[in-house]
Amino acid sequence: HVPDQLFDFHEPCLGHSARPLGNDSMGTNCSATMVEGSTCVAQCKSGAVPNGVFMCLGSRIRLKSVCPGEDSVTIGNKVLFTLAAVASECPSPEQLRTIFVDTLKVNRESVDGVFCRAGEEVSLSGNEAIVAGLPTAHNLIMGGELHARVGAAAEVLLPR
């Protein structure tokens, strides 16, 4: 049984939503629909190798790809993260955002694009089952994006 709280994972990513950066970009090599975990890149008019990749994660295109050419482009202003856990169901998006804000000790405005996917069912040990009130739970993959304030580098987002 997959929990009703599963969100953002049953839909593929739409490749046309990947927006390449830089004045040497002429589109992407992204397919029309992208499966979870697939990647694609910007295509450069000059034939240069693009910097960065687009990734389908949580039914959303994440990260950036750029062909800068003569212009200057900053793409390092966020951190994409995933966490694994075992629980009976995925938290709601609002609960998940609160969990990440509290755990990572960051401003609420810094957390965006949260997602959760319930995976395979797992048996709980005797004590865990008693505490949970259930004999089984699900492996969860949760994550999102941490955005730096304008002008800050991505490394300032996470505590040392």
ABEGO torsion letter per residue (X at the ends): XBBAABBGAABBBBAAABBBBEAABAEBABBABBBBGBBBBBBBAAGBBBBEBBBBBGGBBBEBBBBAEABBBBAAABBBBBBBBBBABBBBAAAAAAAAAAAAGBBAAABBGBBBBBBBBBBBBAAAAAAAGBABBBBBBBBEBBBBBBGBBAAAABBX
